[in-house]
Amino acid sequence: MNLFNLKNKITCLFVLLGSFLAFSQETLMQIEAERTIEIPEGSTAVFIDGQLNVYFVNKDEISKQSSYSTPIKQSLKQWQTVDDIETISTLKVSVFSKSQQQICFLDNTLSANGNCINLDDLGLFNVGAIATSKRPDMLWLYDELNSSLILFNFISKKEIQKVDNLQGILGISGEITLNENESGLWISSSDGKICLMDDFMNVVRCVSETNQAMIPFADGFFFVNENRLYYRDLFEGVNEVHKISTTENIRELYISGNQLIVRTSSKLNVFIIQP
């Protein structure tokens, strides 16, 4: 090999290496602490929507807090448990009770909005998780009895799509959590498996991460492991985002727009996700 060709090859190698490093740096996720929200004493559950409205549940009482309006409280005496609150629009939220197998709807003042849906009337007897779909008037339901994933129209009360034996198809086990964002439907299980499905219920990819909490964002997800916060792009890999500087365990993660919210037992730490 002559000296001229060797120099050219070395130059190309450095150009390629520099491009790779630049690309890697661009894909690193960064966050910046913004503020802290105290969790009211006695709260048994916390839910957050895309407008950073925070819903605190204390037995049969739901409190809604936001930066833009006066706090609202509503008591739902007929509820045994509130297992999930999912925002459908700025004027409508769904409230799910696993013990009662019921989905009810509230408006932005936490007043009843339409009739509740009794899931056993639809032949669904053990729904364990729900999630709002980006498609209008749709909810995702996971029925533990047959390990069925269902796209459900809550206006017409009809199944639109369905996949049975979800755990067998994905090779997952344990408690299932559903979240949908612009990339698709994310399914996570208590055994650490995290899968992305597209709009046609095809599996895009599954990965495993030991985590005590996770939440999808863009083409990946934030997760917490051993008091450290990470972001994993489903195709590009993992980078550490933040060391949790608290002795409290992380209970949950939430996404609201470009904000990541980290919940401990007593507070919500709000971070801005850097572009």
Residue, then its C-alpha position, 0 to 999 in steps of 0.5 A: m500500500n503506498l503512502f498516499n492511499l494509507k493517508n487517505k484511509i486514515t483520514c476517512l477513518f477519523v472522519l467516520l469516527g468523528s461523525f459517530l461521536a457527534f451522532s452519539q453526543e446528539t442522542l444523549m438525553q439531558i434533563e434540568a431540575e425545575r421545581t418540586i411539588e409536595i404530595p399531600e399527606g394521606s395520598t394513596a395514588v398520584f396521576i399526572d396528565g399532559q398539561l401537568n394537571v396533578y391528581f391526588v387520590n385519598k381513599d374516595e377523594i380526588s384532588k386536582q391541582s395545576s399551575y393555571s387554576t384553583p385546586i379542585k376536590q371531588s368525593l366519589k363515595q361509590w368508588q372502592t379504589v381508583d387505580d388509574i386516571e387517564t386524560i382523554s382531552t382537556l375536558k374529559v378524563s377516565v377513571f378506572s377501578k380495577s376492583q369494581q371493573q369499571i371506567c367512569f368519565l369526569d370533566n375538567t371540574l371532576s364532575a361526572n361526564g356521561n355514564c360509567i362503563n361496567l367492563d363485565d357487561l362487555g365480557l371483560f372480567n379481569v381488566g388490569a390496566i388501561a391507557t389512553s390511545k392517541r386515536p380519538d374515542m379509544l382506550w387500550l385495555y389489558d384483560e388478565l384473564n385471557s392475556s388479551l390486549i384490546l383497543f376499545n371505542f368507549i363511545s360505541k362500546k366496541e372492540i376495534q382490535k384485539v390480540d390474545n395471549l399477549q404474554g406468550i407472544l411477547g414472552i413477558s410475565g407479571e403485572i402489565t402496564l400500558n402507555e402510548n405515545e407518538s412511537g406506539l404502544w409501550i407494554s412493560s411488565s414487572d419482570g423487567k421486559i419492555c416492548l413497543m408495538d405499532d398501530f397495527m399491534n405488530v411488535v417493533r422491539c422488546v428489551s429487558e431493563t432492571n428497573q423500579a420505575m419506567i416511562p416512555f419518551a420519544d423512541g425510548f424510555f426513562f427508567v430508574n435502577e439503583n437510585r440512578l435515572y437512565y434513558r434508553d433509546l430503543f435502537e441507540g442504547v442507554n445513557e445515565v441521565h441523573k443521579i437521584s440525590t435523595t434517600e427516598n425510593i423512586r415510586e413512579l415516573y411521569i411524562s407531561g409534554n417536555q417535562l419528566i416528573v419523578r415521584t418519591s413518597s413525599k414529593l414530585n420532582v419536575f425536570i425539563i427534558q433538554p432538546 
